[in-house]
């Protein structure tokens, strides 16, 4: 994986004229039981590459990892008058119903995102 990351950073730098200042990684196909193991393995590899390539900068680039879980069984509704209807496309549920210890200083939090309308 480290070689792929190095090539991606090099390609970005060749096209943009500088290295990226932020990394956003969307990781799909990771079940709840494997999340910690995947992050413990992949994030150190990324940090190692960053350390090698960004050794002259005072502040390393920020890393954001989004682990995507699909095929969930939770269903959400909003009340319109006396009826329950689907929430609007793109609705984010980020409190009360999610696993969250209330301490986001560790940078870890969960949220649900309702699907976007495809019509």
N, C-alpha and C positions, 0 to 999 in steps of 0.2 A: 504494500500500500504506500510506503514512503516514496517509492519512485514515481508512482502516479501523482502524488501530491506535489512533488518537486516539478514534474512536467506541467502540471496545471498552473502552478505559480509562475513558472518561466513563460508559459504561453500568455498568461494574463499580463505579465510585465512587458513582453514583446509588443502586445497590442495597445496597452494603456500607458506605457512609459514609466510605470512604477509598480511596486509590489502591492498586493491588496492590503488594506488596513483592517479589514474585518473578514471573518470567515463564518458563513452560515451553512451548516451541514444538515440536510434533511436525511434522516436515516429511517428507511422503511423496512418492513419485514422482521421486526424485532419484537418477539413476544415479551410479556411482562417478566417472565422468569429469566429471560436472557438480557434484559436491559442493562443491568449493572455490569455484567461480564463484557458486553460489547463496548460499553463506554470505557471501562477500565483498560481495554485493549486498544481501542482506536484513538482515543484522545491523546494518550501519551505518544503515539506515533506521530500525530499531527504536531504536537508541541515540540517533538524532537526535530522535525523538519523545520519548523519555524525558528527554533534555536539556531540551527545551522545556517539558514538563509537570512535571518534578520539579526545577526550578531552585532551589527553596528547601530541599531536603533535603540533609543532609550526606553521606548514603550512598545512591547510586543503587540501584535494585532489581537483584537478581541475574537473569541471563539464562541459561537452560539450553536448548540446542537438541538435539533428538533427531532424527537423520536415520534414517528407517525404510527398510530395504531388504527387499523381499519377493521371493518366487520365487527363493530361493537354491538352490544344488545341493548344499550340504553336508548330510550326514545324520549324526545322532548316536545312539549306542547306549550302554547301560550293561550290564555283565555281571551276570547273576543266575545263580549257579552256573556251569553250562557253557553257558548260553544268552545270546545278545545280545538285548536288548529295548529298546524305545523308552524314553527318559528320561521322568521324570514331567513332567506338564504344568507349565509355568511355570519349568522348569529354566533357569538362566542359566549360560552358558559365557563366562567373562570373562578367561581366561588360557590360555596355551600355544597355543591354536589361532587366536587372533585377531590382527589387525594391531594391534600396540601397541609403541611404542618403549621401553616400560618407564618413561617419564618422564611421569607423569600430572599433573605440575605445570602443564603447558600446558592441562589440562582436557579433552584430547581422548583418547577411548578407544573401543574397539569391544567389542561383546559380542553373543552370540546368545541369543535367548530362544525356548524351544520353545513351540509353540502351547498355549493352554489347552484343556482338554477341553470340548467343546461338547455333550456328552450329559447 
